Each structure stands twice: as C-alpha cells, then as structure tokens.
Amino acid sequence: MYFHNVIGQDDLKARLTDTARRGLIPHARLFCGRMGCGTFPLALAYARYLNCSDRTDTDACGKCHSCRQYDALAHPDLHFVFPIVADKKRKRTVCDDYLGEWRAMLTEHTYFDLDEWLDRMETAGRQALIYAEESDQMIRATSLRIYEAQYRVLIVWMPERMHAACANKLLKLIEEPPARTVILMVSDAPDLILGTILSRTQRLDVRPIEADALARALEQRSGLSSDAARHTAHLAHGDLLAAERIMGQDERERLFLDFFIRIMRNAWKRDVRAMKQTADELAALSREQQRAFLAYCQHLVRENFVRRFRSDDLNYLRPDEAAFSARFSPYVNERNVFDFAAELADAERHITQNGNAKMIFFDFTLRITVLLKK
C-alpha cells in the first residue's frame, strides 16, 4: 500500500508526508474513522513512507529494499496486532499464528472490515479479541534490536478490542517507547479505547472519502459508468466498503432491512409474541452481526428523519429502503429522533459488553412502541 493507492484523503496524505520529511514523527498515532474511508491503508502507507530510503515528497519510491519488503508484508521491523479468535486446539492463540491469513488478505486489498477478517480466519459467528497473551508478543517485538529500518513500526488494528492486561502493556509502551519505535493504531470506535492511551496519542480523524474521488475509484475498479459511480458514491457516503455492498446489493443489508421493518411493525402493532420471535432470531446472529445491525438501524433512522427535509442530496437510501421510508419516515420526527438514536446506541453498547441479546432486542422493541407514538 502506497499513498497513491489510498482513495482521496489528499489533505491527510500531504500532512503525513510533510511531517515525516521534517522529522515530526509522534511515537504513537491513532487513525480514527470508518474502515471503508481508508484508516488502515493510510497507516500502512505511512509506515512504508517512514522507512523508504528514497522517498519523494509525496510517496515511497517502491524500488528500495525496504519497499520491496513492505510489498511482501515481510519487513522484519514491521509488526501487526489485530483481533483474533483463539483456538487452543489448533494452538492458535496470538496474532502471529494467523499471520498467513492476515498477509493474504492485505495482499488482495487493504480496505476491509472485521466481518471479512472473521471470514478469513474461518471463525465467523465468534467474537474476535486481542487477548492478554498478545501483550508478551508486543513487548518482545518492540524490545528486539532494529534490524535495518529507520523506524520499527507496530500497527495495532482495532485496539478497542484489547483485553485490559494487553491495553495496559500497550499504555506502558506508549509512555516509555523504545528508541525509534512508532506505534500506529487504527480504530473505528476510539471512545472504547482506554482513556489513558487516548490522551497519549496523536489523533488523526479520517473523514469520509470525497465523493468525486470515490466515484473515480469505482469507475476504475468496477467498470461502472460515470453516472452509476456518482450515484453509488453518493449513497455510500464516502465509504468504499459501503459502496461495494451497494453494488452487490449485499444479502446482509437486505436481511437487516427485513429485521428493521419487522421490529417497527411489531412495535406499532404492539405484537409482543412477534417481538419476542424477532428478538430470538436476532440473538441467533453473531455478536459482530448484531452490532452491524444496530449500526444499520441508526443509519436508517437518520435517513428517515432527513427525508422529511425533501432534499435528495441529503438522502442516502437504496431503492428498497426508500420504498419503506416513504411510509415510515413520518414516524421519525423532532419529538423522538434523539430518543431513537439513544436507544440504539444503548443497545449497541450492551451487545458490545456481551449482554443477553434476547433481552436487549426485546427490551429495545418495547421501548420503540412508545417512541413511535410521539
């Protein structure tokens, strides 16, 4: 991954290359934003740029020994930490045990999310974490002699999923960084990261990809027409992964829409038996799918509220979503929209904290019955 492979984000690329050239390199940096907006690609391109021996003003050279090692993701001074599903039977308990799958995924593309990584590990339906055992691996990786790079780089993907013991070890590394060591963290939920870690890192907020840049990328990558690419980029709201789901009319999105419609109809009819059945079906999904569903619900509530302003430029709904929204949007208004958002955020937090999913979804639907009448 080079800076020229990162879609859009020209201002961030310019800032990162400029500070690197001037030697203003923080020992801990946090890239925040949705995965489809380029947080991880930016971090990986930045790591490459730091160690390129013949870099230009805008990018790594791609020819030096360091760049060739980065091409293979096999640089001895580049280390990765990421959530895994521990499998003691197969003796796979730390990130290095999954390094083959990790490199294979990154070789194909660097825009990905947790669901794709779970599929790569063949552990879909289970919760991925950065376990306490990983802390020893981090200490070991950062205590070894630097082989040949100017900087040793540790990239931590999704640090919010760290076990407390591991997070405390990372905090110690940040507080007392080994010489010439740079720690790059990538997160789409920075509020869940240990506060003492946040306060000691330089945060970089990665905004949605500019619509024109995303549309050009979709034309080049997928062969869409100019008009189709612009429309898809608009619906994706600056998120490449969302654009790819839209193009494929992802089956999960259709499933989520069906669940959303059922919840709202059950709540309106106050059909307790149907509420319980839907809650049971949602509880059967994986924790990651449950979190993704609640995030999707927040998106739909926002879009149904915005629809009231009758501005197509502000609306980001697929045709099937828009058909339902035509009837549902009057029930999302100034009197209940903030309560909707709060209830969904609470449900997502409880799911993240491993609460009882059946109770969480059933309770959420009961609360919706009141909000729809406001």
The 8 nearest C-alpha neighbors of each residue, nearest first, counted from 0:
[[1, 44, 4, 43, 40, 2, 109, 70],
 [2, 0, 44, 4, 3, 58, 59, 5],
 [1, 3, 5, 4, 44, 58, 12, 0],
 [2, 4, 1, 5, 58, 6, 0, 57],
 [5, 3, 1, 2, 0, 6, 40, 44],
 [4, 6, 2, 3, 40, 7, 41, 37],
 [7, 5, 4, 212, 8, 213, 216, 208],
 [6, 8, 212, 9, 208, 209, 5, 213],
 [9, 7, 11, 10, 12, 208, 6, 5],
 [10, 8, 12, 7, 11, 13, 6, 14],
 [9, 11, 13, 12, 8, 14, 7, 15],
 [12, 10, 14, 13, 8, 9, 15, 205],
 [13, 11, 9, 15, 14, 10, 16, 8],
 [12, 14, 10, 16, 11, 15, 17, 9],
 [15, 13, 11, 17, 12, 16, 18, 10],
 [14, 16, 12, 18, 17, 13, 11, 19],
 [15, 17, 19, 13, 18, 14, 12, 20],
 [18, 16, 14, 20, 19, 15, 13, 21],
 [17, 19, 23, 21, 15, 20, 16, 22],
 [20, 18, 22, 16, 21, 17, 23, 24],
 [21, 19, 17, 22, 18, 16, 23, 56],
 [20, 22, 18, 19, 23, 17, 24, 16],
 [21, 23, 19, 20, 24, 18, 17, 25],
 [24, 22, 18, 21, 19, 25, 20, 17],
 [23, 25, 22, 19, 26, 18, 181, 21],
 [26, 24, 27, 28, 23, 201, 181, 200],
 [25, 27, 181, 182, 24, 180, 28, 176],
 [28, 26, 182, 200, 25, 183, 181, 201],
 [27, 29, 201, 183, 200, 202, 184, 182],
 [28, 30, 184, 202, 185, 203, 183, 201],
 [31, 29, 185, 203, 38, 184, 204, 202],
 [32, 30, 204, 186, 187, 205, 203, 185],
 [33, 31, 187, 205, 204, 38, 34, 206],
 [32, 34, 187, 35, 36, 38, 31, 238],
 [33, 35, 36, 38, 37, 112, 32, 111],
 [34, 36, 238, 240, 239, 33, 37, 110],
 [37, 35, 238, 207, 34, 33, 208, 38],
 [38, 36, 40, 35, 39, 41, 34, 110],
 [37, 39, 41, 40, 30, 34, 36, 32],
 [38, 40, 42, 41, 37, 185, 43, 109],
 [41, 39, 43, 37, 42, 38, 109, 44],
 [42, 40, 44, 38, 39, 43, 37, 45],
 [41, 43, 39, 45, 40, 44, 46, 38],
 [42, 44, 46, 40, 45, 41, 39, 47],
 [45, 43, 1, 47, 41, 0, 2, 46],
 [44, 46, 48, 42, 43, 47, 41, 49],
 [47, 45, 43, 49, 44, 48, 42, 152],
 [48, 46, 44, 45, 50, 49, 51, 43],
 [47, 49, 59, 45, 51, 50, 46, 44],
 [50, 48, 46, 47, 51, 45, 19, 150],
 [49, 51, 48, 47, 149, 148, 52, 150],
 [52, 50, 48, 54, 53, 59, 65, 49],
 [53, 51, 54, 50, 63, 65, 60, 64],
 [54, 52, 51, 60, 55, 63, 59, 62],
 [55, 53, 59, 60, 51, 58, 52, 48],
 [56, 54, 57, 58, 59, 60, 53, 16],
 [55, 57, 58, 54, 16, 17, 20, 59],
 [56, 58, 55, 16, 13, 59, 2, 54],
 [59, 57, 55, 2, 54, 56, 48, 60],
 [60, 58, 54, 48, 51, 61, 55, 1],
 [59, 61, 54, 62, 53, 58, 55, 63],
 [60, 62, 66, 59, 63, 67, 51, 1],
 [63, 61, 60, 66, 67, 64, 65, 53],
 [62, 64, 66, 65, 61, 67, 52, 60],
 [65, 63, 67, 66, 68, 62, 52, 51],
 [64, 66, 68, 67, 63, 51, 69, 50],
 [67, 65, 69, 61, 63, 68, 64, 62],
 [68, 66, 70, 64, 69, 65, 63, 62],
 [67, 69, 74, 65, 71, 70, 66, 73],
 [68, 70, 72, 66, 71, 67, 74, 73],
 [71, 69, 67, 68, 72, 66, 0, 73],
 [70, 72, 73, 69, 68, 67, 74, 106],
 [73, 71, 69, 70, 74, 68, 102, 77],
 [72, 74, 71, 68, 69, 75, 77, 70],
 [73, 75, 68, 77, 76, 69, 72, 65],
 [76, 74, 77, 73, 146, 78, 147, 145],
 [75, 77, 151, 74, 152, 145, 148, 78],
 [78, 76, 152, 74, 75, 153, 151, 79],
 [77, 79, 153, 154, 152, 76, 80, 140],
 [80, 78, 154, 153, 155, 81, 77, 94],
 [79, 81, 155, 94, 156, 154, 78, 82],
 [80, 82, 156, 155, 129, 94, 83, 157],
 [83, 81, 128, 129, 127, 160, 157, 84],
 [84, 82, 127, 128, 85, 129, 81, 94],
 [83, 85, 127, 86, 128, 126, 122, 125],
 [84, 86, 92, 91, 83, 87, 93, 127],
 [87, 85, 91, 88, 89, 92, 90, 84],
 [86, 88, 90, 89, 91, 85, 92, 84],
 [89, 87, 90, 86, 91, 85, 92, 84],
 [88, 90, 87, 91, 86, 92, 85, 96],
 [91, 89, 87, 88, 86, 92, 96, 85],
 [92, 90, 86, 96, 89, 85, 87, 93],
 [91, 93, 85, 86, 90, 87, 96, 94],
 [94, 92, 95, 96, 133, 91, 132, 85],
 [95, 93, 96, 97, 80, 98, 81, 83],
 [94, 96, 98, 97, 93, 99, 79, 80],
 [97, 95, 91, 94, 93, 98, 92, 99],
 [98, 96, 95, 94, 99, 100, 101, 91],
 [97, 99, 95, 101, 100, 96, 102, 94],
 [100, 98, 102, 101, 97, 103, 96, 95],
 [101, 99, 103, 98, 102, 97, 104, 119],
 [102, 100, 98, 104, 99, 103, 97, 105],
 [101, 103, 105, 99, 104, 100, 106, 98],
 [104, 102, 100, 106, 101, 105, 99, 107],
 [103, 105, 101, 107, 102, 106, 100, 108],
 [106, 104, 109, 108, 102, 107, 103, 101],
 [105, 107, 103, 104, 108, 102, 109, 71],
 [106, 108, 105, 104, 103, 109, 102, 110],
 [109, 107, 105, 106, 110, 104, 111, 0],
 [108, 110, 105, 40, 111, 39, 107, 106],
 [109, 111, 108, 35, 37, 34, 40, 240],
 [112, 110, 109, 115, 34, 35, 113, 240],
 [111, 113, 114, 115, 34, 116, 110, 35],
 [112, 114, 116, 115, 117, 111, 287, 127],
 [115, 113, 117, 116, 112, 118, 287, 123],
 [116, 114, 118, 117, 113, 112, 119, 111],
 [115, 117, 119, 113, 118, 114, 120, 112],
 [118, 116, 123, 120, 114, 122, 119, 115],
 [119, 117, 121, 115, 116, 120, 123, 122],
 [118, 120, 116, 121, 117, 115, 100, 104],
 [119, 121, 117, 122, 118, 116, 100, 97],
 [122, 120, 118, 119, 123, 117, 116, 124],
 [121, 123, 120, 117, 125, 118, 124, 84],
 [124, 122, 117, 118, 125, 121, 114, 285],
 [123, 125, 285, 122, 126, 286, 284, 287],
 [126, 124, 123, 122, 285, 127, 84, 286],
 [125, 127, 286, 128, 84, 124, 287, 285],
 [126, 128, 83, 84, 82, 125, 129, 117],
 [129, 127, 82, 160, 83, 130, 161, 84],
 [130, 128, 161, 82, 160, 162, 83, 81],
 [129, 131, 162, 132, 133, 128, 161, 165],
 [130, 132, 165, 133, 164, 162, 134, 129],
 [131, 133, 130, 134, 135, 93, 136, 165],
 [134, 132, 136, 131, 135, 130, 93, 137],
 [133, 135, 165, 137, 136, 132, 131, 168],
 [136, 134, 138, 133, 137, 132, 139, 131],
 [135, 137, 139, 133, 134, 138, 140, 132],
 [138, 136, 134, 140, 139, 135, 141, 133],
 [139, 137, 135, 141, 136, 140, 142, 134],
 [138, 140, 136, 142, 137, 141, 135, 143],
 [141, 139, 137, 138, 142, 143, 136, 78],
 [142, 140, 138, 139, 143, 137, 177, 180],
 [143, 141, 139, 140, 138, 144, 177, 137],
 [144, 142, 141, 140, 145, 139, 146, 138],
 [143, 145, 146, 142, 141, 140, 76, 147],
 [146, 144, 147, 143, 76, 151, 148, 150],
 [147, 145, 144, 148, 76, 75, 143, 151],
 [146, 148, 145, 149, 76, 75, 65, 150],
 [149, 147, 150, 50, 146, 76, 151, 145],
 [148, 150, 50, 147, 151, 179, 49, 145],
 [151, 149, 179, 148, 180, 152, 50, 181],
 [150, 152, 180, 76, 181, 77, 179, 145],
 [153, 151, 181, 77, 182, 180, 150, 78],
 [152, 154, 78, 182, 79, 183, 77, 181],
 [155, 153, 183, 79, 184, 182, 80, 78],
 [156, 154, 80, 184, 81, 79, 158, 183],
 [155, 157, 185, 81, 158, 184, 80, 154],
 [156, 158, 186, 159, 185, 160, 155, 81],
 [159, 157, 160, 161, 156, 155, 186, 192],
 [158, 160, 192, 191, 157, 161, 188, 189],
 [161, 159, 128, 158, 129, 157, 162, 82],
 [162, 160, 129, 158, 159, 166, 165, 128],
 [161, 163, 165, 130, 131, 164, 129, 166],
 [162, 164, 166, 165, 167, 161, 131, 193],
 [165, 163, 167, 131, 166, 162, 168, 134],
 [164, 166, 134, 131, 168, 162, 167, 163],
 [167, 165, 163, 169, 168, 164, 161, 170],
 [168, 166, 170, 164, 169, 165, 163, 171],
 [169, 167, 171, 165, 170, 166, 134, 172],
 [168, 170, 172, 166, 171, 167, 173, 165],
 [171, 169, 167, 173, 168, 172, 196, 174],
 [170, 172, 174, 168, 169, 173, 175, 167],
 [173, 171, 176, 169, 175, 170, 174, 168],
 [174, 172, 170, 176, 171, 175, 169, 27],
 [173, 175, 171, 172, 176, 170, 199, 169],
 [174, 176, 172, 173, 171, 177, 170, 178],
 [177, 175, 172, 173, 174, 178, 180, 26],
 [178, 176, 180, 179, 175, 141, 142, 172],
 [177, 179, 180, 176, 150, 151, 181, 141],
 [180, 178, 150, 151, 177, 181, 149, 26],
 [181, 179, 151, 178, 150, 177, 152, 26],
 [180, 182, 26, 152, 27, 151, 153, 183],
 [183, 181, 27, 153, 152, 26, 154, 28],
 [184, 182, 154, 28, 27, 29, 153, 155],
 [183, 185, 155, 29, 154, 156, 30, 28],
 [186, 184, 30, 156, 157, 29, 39, 31],
 [187, 185, 157, 31, 188, 189, 30, 156],
 [186, 188, 32, 33, 31, 189, 34, 185],
 [189, 187, 186, 190, 191, 159, 192, 31],
 [190, 188, 191, 192, 186, 187, 31, 159],
 [189, 191, 188, 192, 194, 193, 159, 197],
 [192, 190, 189, 159, 188, 193, 194, 160],
 [193, 191, 159, 189, 190, 194, 158, 197],
 [192, 194, 196, 195, 197, 191, 166, 159],
 [195, 193, 197, 196, 192, 198, 190, 191],
 [194, 196, 198, 197, 193, 199, 170, 192],
 [197, 195, 194, 199, 193, 198, 170, 200],
 [198, 196, 194, 199, 195, 200, 193, 192],
 [197, 199, 195, 196, 200, 194, 201, 193],
 [200, 198, 196, 197, 195, 201, 173, 174],
 [201, 199, 27, 28, 197, 198, 202, 29],
 [200, 202, 28, 29, 27, 203, 25, 199],
 [201, 203, 29, 28, 200, 30, 204, 31],
 [202, 204, 30, 29, 31, 205, 201, 28],
 [203, 205, 31, 30, 32, 206, 202, 29],
 [206, 204, 32, 31, 203, 38, 30, 207],
 [205, 207, 204, 208, 32, 36, 8, 237],
 [208, 206, 237, 36, 238, 209, 236, 205],
 [209, 207, 237, 36, 7, 213, 210, 238],
 [208, 210, 212, 211, 237, 7, 213, 207],
 [211, 209, 213, 212, 232, 214, 237, 208],
 [212, 210, 214, 213, 209, 215, 229, 232],
 [213, 211, 215, 7, 209, 214, 210, 216],
 [212, 214, 216, 210, 215, 211, 232, 208],
 [213, 215, 228, 229, 211, 217, 232, 216],
 [216, 214, 218, 212, 213, 217, 211, 219],
 [215, 217, 213, 219, 218, 214, 220, 212],
 [218, 216, 214, 220, 219, 215, 221, 228],
 [219, 217, 223, 222, 215, 216, 221, 220],
 [218, 220, 216, 217, 222, 221, 215, 223],
 [221, 219, 217, 218, 216, 222, 223, 215],
 [222, 220, 217, 223, 218, 219, 216, 228],
 [221, 223, 218, 219, 220, 224, 217, 228],
 [224, 222, 218, 221, 228, 227, 225, 217],
 [223, 225, 227, 226, 228, 218, 222, 229],
 [224, 226, 228, 227, 229, 223, 218, 214],
 [225, 227, 229, 228, 224, 230, 223, 231],
 [228, 226, 230, 224, 229, 225, 223, 231],
 [227, 229, 214, 231, 225, 226, 230, 223],
 [228, 230, 214, 232, 226, 227, 231, 233],
 [231, 229, 233, 227, 232, 228, 226, 234],
 [230, 232, 234, 228, 233, 229, 242, 235],
 [233, 231, 235, 229, 214, 230, 234, 210],
 [232, 234, 230, 231, 236, 235, 229, 210],
 [235, 233, 315, 231, 236, 232, 230, 316],
 [236, 234, 242, 232, 241, 238, 233, 237],
 [235, 237, 233, 234, 238, 232, 207, 315],
 [236, 238, 208, 207, 235, 209, 210, 36],
 [237, 239, 35, 36, 241, 235, 240, 236],
 [240, 238, 35, 242, 241, 243, 36, 237],
 [241, 239, 35, 243, 242, 238, 244, 111],
 [240, 242, 244, 235, 238, 239, 243, 245],
 [243, 241, 235, 239, 245, 240, 244, 231],
 [244, 242, 240, 246, 245, 241, 239, 247],
 [245, 243, 249, 241, 247, 242, 246, 248],
 [244, 246, 248, 242, 243, 247, 241, 249],
 [247, 245, 243, 244, 248, 242, 231, 249],
 [246, 248, 249, 244, 245, 243, 250, 242],
 [249, 247, 245, 246, 244, 250, 252, 253],
 [248, 250, 244, 247, 251, 252, 245, 253],
 [251, 249, 253, 252, 254, 248, 247, 255],
 [250, 252, 254, 253, 249, 255, 248, 256],
 [253, 251, 255, 254, 249, 250, 256, 248],
 [252, 254, 256, 250, 251, 255, 257, 249],
 [253, 255, 251, 257, 252, 256, 250, 258],
 [254, 256, 252, 258, 257, 253, 292, 251],
 [255, 257, 259, 253, 258, 254, 260, 252],
 [256, 258, 254, 260, 255, 259, 261, 253],
 [257, 259, 255, 261, 256, 260, 262, 254],
 [260, 258, 256, 262, 257, 261, 255, 263],
 [261, 259, 257, 263, 258, 262, 264, 256],
 [260, 262, 258, 264, 259, 263, 265, 257],
 [263, 261, 259, 265, 260, 264, 266, 258],
 [262, 264, 266, 260, 265, 261, 267, 259],
 [265, 263, 267, 261, 266, 262, 260, 268],
 [266, 264, 270, 268, 262, 267, 263, 269],
 [265, 267, 368, 269, 263, 264, 268, 262],
 [266, 268, 264, 269, 265, 368, 263, 371],
 [269, 267, 265, 270, 266, 264, 368, 263],
 [270, 268, 266, 267, 265, 271, 368, 274],
 [269, 271, 265, 268, 273, 272, 274, 266],
 [272, 270, 274, 273, 269, 275, 265, 266],
 [271, 273, 275, 274, 270, 276, 277, 265],
 [274, 272, 276, 275, 270, 271, 277, 265],
 [275, 273, 271, 277, 272, 276, 265, 278],
 [274, 276, 278, 272, 273, 277, 361, 279],
 [275, 277, 273, 279, 278, 274, 272, 280],
 [278, 276, 280, 274, 279, 275, 273, 281],
 [277, 279, 275, 360, 281, 361, 357, 276],
 [278, 280, 282, 276, 277, 281, 357, 275],
 [281, 279, 277, 283, 282, 278, 276, 284],
 [280, 282, 278, 283, 279, 284, 277, 289],
 [281, 283, 356, 279, 357, 280, 284, 278],
 [282, 284, 280, 281, 279, 285, 356, 357],
 [285, 283, 282, 281, 288, 289, 286, 124],
 [284, 286, 124, 288, 287, 289, 125, 283],
 [287, 285, 289, 288, 290, 126, 284, 350],
 [286, 288, 290, 285, 289, 291, 126, 114],
 [287, 289, 291, 285, 290, 286, 284, 292],
 [290, 288, 286, 292, 291, 287, 285, 284],
 [291, 289, 287, 293, 292, 288, 347, 286],
 [290, 292, 288, 294, 289, 293, 287, 295],
 [291, 293, 295, 289, 290, 294, 255, 288],
 [294, 292, 296, 290, 295, 291, 347, 343],
 [295, 293, 291, 297, 296, 292, 290, 298],
 [294, 296, 292, 298, 293, 297, 291, 299],
 [297, 295, 293, 299, 298, 294, 300, 292],
 [298, 296, 294, 300, 295, 299, 301, 340],
 [297, 299, 295, 301, 296, 300, 302, 294],
 [300, 298, 302, 296, 301, 297, 303, 295],
 [301, 299, 297, 303, 302, 298, 296, 304],
 [302, 300, 304, 298, 299, 303, 305, 297],
 [301, 303, 305, 299, 304, 300, 306, 314],
 [304, 302, 328, 306, 300, 305, 301, 299],
 [303, 305, 301, 302, 306, 331, 307, 332],
 [306, 304, 302, 307, 303, 308, 301, 314],
 [307, 305, 303, 308, 309, 304, 302, 314],
 [306, 308, 305, 309, 304, 328, 303, 329],
 [307, 309, 306, 310, 305, 304, 313, 311],
 [310, 308, 307, 306, 311, 305, 313, 314],
 [309, 311, 312, 313, 308, 314, 306, 305],
 [312, 310, 314, 313, 309, 306, 315, 308],
 [311, 313, 310, 314, 315, 233, 309, 234],
 [314, 312, 311, 310, 315, 305, 306, 302],
 [313, 315, 311, 312, 302, 316, 306, 305],
 [314, 316, 234, 302, 313, 233, 317, 235],
 [317, 315, 321, 320, 314, 234, 318, 302],
 [316, 318, 320, 319, 321, 315, 234, 245],
 [317, 319, 321, 320, 322, 316, 323, 324],
 [320, 318, 322, 321, 317, 323, 316, 253],
 [321, 319, 317, 323, 318, 322, 316, 324],
 [320, 322, 324, 318, 323, 319, 316, 317],
 [323, 321, 319, 320, 324, 325, 318, 326],
 [324, 322, 320, 321, 325, 326, 327, 319],
 [323, 325, 327, 321, 328, 326, 322, 303],
 [324, 326, 323, 322, 327, 328, 321, 329],
 [327, 325, 324, 323, 328, 329, 322, 330],
 [326, 328, 324, 329, 330, 325, 323, 303],
 [327, 329, 303, 324, 330, 331, 326, 325],
 [330, 328, 331, 327, 332, 326, 307, 303],
 [329, 331, 328, 327, 371, 332, 372, 373],
 [332, 330, 304, 328, 329, 336, 335, 303],
 [331, 333, 334, 336, 335, 304, 330, 329],
 [332, 334, 335, 336, 331, 337, 304, 373],
 [335, 333, 332, 373, 336, 337, 331, 338],
 [334, 336, 338, 337, 333, 332, 370, 339],
 [335, 337, 339, 338, 332, 333, 331, 334],
 [338, 336, 340, 339, 335, 341, 334, 333],
 [337, 339, 341, 335, 340, 336, 342, 370],
 [340, 338, 336, 342, 337, 341, 335, 343],
 [339, 341, 337, 343, 338, 342, 344, 336],
 [342, 340, 338, 344, 343, 339, 345, 337],
 [343, 341, 345, 339, 344, 340, 338, 346],
 [344, 342, 346, 340, 345, 341, 347, 339],
 [343, 345, 341, 347, 346, 342, 340, 348],
 [346, 344, 348, 342, 343, 347, 341, 349],
 [347, 345, 343, 349, 348, 344, 342, 350],
 [346, 348, 344, 350, 345, 349, 290, 293],
 [349, 347, 351, 345, 346, 350, 344, 352],
 [348, 350, 352, 346, 354, 351, 347, 345],
 [349, 351, 353, 347, 352, 354, 348, 346],
 [352, 350, 348, 349, 353, 347, 290, 354],
 [351, 353, 349, 350, 354, 348, 347, 355],
 [354, 352, 350, 351, 349, 355, 356, 286],
 [353, 355, 349, 350, 352, 356, 359, 351],
 [354, 356, 358, 357, 359, 353, 350, 349],
 [355, 357, 359, 282, 358, 354, 360, 350],
 [358, 356, 282, 278, 360, 359, 279, 355],
 [359, 357, 361, 356, 355, 360, 362, 278],
 [358, 360, 356, 362, 357, 361, 363, 355],
 [361, 359, 363, 278, 362, 357, 358, 356],
 [360, 362, 358, 364, 278, 363, 359, 275],
 [363, 361, 365, 359, 364, 360, 358, 366],
 [362, 364, 360, 366, 361, 365, 359, 367],
 [365, 363, 367, 361, 366, 362, 266, 360],
 [366, 364, 362, 368, 367, 363, 361, 266],
 [365, 367, 363, 364, 368, 369, 362, 370],
 [366, 368, 370, 364, 369, 365, 266, 371],
 [369, 367, 266, 365, 366, 371, 370, 267],
 [370, 368, 367, 371, 372, 366, 373, 365],
 [369, 371, 367, 372, 373, 368, 335, 366],
 [372, 370, 373, 369, 368, 330, 367, 267],
 [373, 371, 370, 369, 368, 330, 267, 367],
 [372, 370, 371, 334, 335, 369, 330, 332]]
